[in-house]
Each structure stands twice: as structure tokens, then as C-alpha cells.
């Protein structure tokens, strides 16, 4: 089972988005666990991904469920 709660909790604290490396620093999850959770959240449209230079940044989708 993918634990997405830690990913969402970390994103709620950051308005400028997070990279996978940022997630590793802020959570106790491995890169593989983070990538799996991100894929799940992208598929359910709870987060969005933006390419910024060489990095991909992830942001929460703004709607009534995440506020």
C-alpha cells in the first residue's frame, strides 16, 4: 500500500513545491517509496508536476479537499 499522507503533509508546508530530493530530506521515505506515492497522487490528480530546469517540482492541486 502506498502511504501518500507524508507526501501530502510535506507539500502542504511548501508553497513553492518540492523535488524528490526535498521529499527525501523532509520525510523518512526512500526515493522509491516517494516515486511510487507521487505516481499514485499524479494519477489521482491530487498533485501536479512542473519541469523547472533539470528538476521536476511537485505541487498540491488547489481545491476544497486540500485547503
Order of alpha helices (4+ residues) and beta strands (2+ residues): alpha-alpha-alpha-beta-beta
